[in-house]
Amino acid sequence: MLSWLAANLINILVIALIVLVVSLAIRSLVRDKKAGKSSCGGNCGSCGVCGCGSCRVSPKKG
């Protein structure tokens, strides 16, 4: 078991570092969401991200 750990130490450290970075990114996103911060300014009329139109208000027919 010890020889396997020694042979794979670099891989284990890289994977641990990636997991740490992803965890910190998710934590930051969750904190920003709870604090009301968002990448969306709330102005859907000028939103370039929502190309599908799902955030735009549909015009009323009739």
C-alpha positions in Angstrom: 0.0 0.0 0.0 2.8 2.4 0.9 4.5 1.8 -2.4 1.3 2.5 -4.3 1.0 5.8 -2.5 4.6 6.7 -3.2 4.1 5.9 -6.9 1.0 8.0 -7.2 1.8 10.8 -4.9 1.9 13.5 -7.6 -1.5 12.3 -9.0 -3.0 12.4 -5.6 -1.7 15.9 -4.9 -2.9 17.3 -8.2 -6.4 15.8 -7.8 -6.6 17.2 -4.2 -5.6 20.6 -5.5 -8.3 20.5 -8.3 -10.9 19.4 -5.7 -9.9 22.3 -3.5 -10.1 24.9 -6.2 -13.5 23.7 -7.4 -14.8 23.6 -3.9 -13.7 27.2 -3.2 -15.2 28.3 -6.5 -18.6 26.7 -5.6 -18.4 28.2 -2.1 -17.8 31.6 -3.6 -20.8 31.3 -5.9 -23.1 30.1 -3.1 -22.0 33.0 -0.9 -22.5 35.6 -3.7 -25.9 34.1 -4.4 -27.0 34.3 -0.7 -25.7 37.9 -0.5 -27.7 38.9 -3.5 -24.7 39.4 -5.8 -25.1 38.1 -9.3 -23.5 38.4 -12.7 -26.9 39.4 -14.0 -27.8 43.1 -13.6 -31.5 42.4 -13.8 -31.9 44.3 -17.0 -33.0 41.5 -19.3 -33.5 43.9 -22.2 -29.8 44.4 -22.6 -28.8 40.9 -21.5 -26.4 39.4 -24.0 -26.2 36.1 -22.2 -29.8 35.0 -22.6 -29.8 34.5 -26.3 -32.6 31.9 -26.0 -35.0 34.7 -24.9 -36.0 32.8 -21.7 -35.4 35.8 -19.5 -37.1 38.4 -21.8 -40.7 39.3 -21.3 -42.8 38.1 -24.2 -44.9 40.8 -25.9 -48.6 40.4 -25.3 -50.7 39.2 -28.2 -54.0 40.7 -29.0 
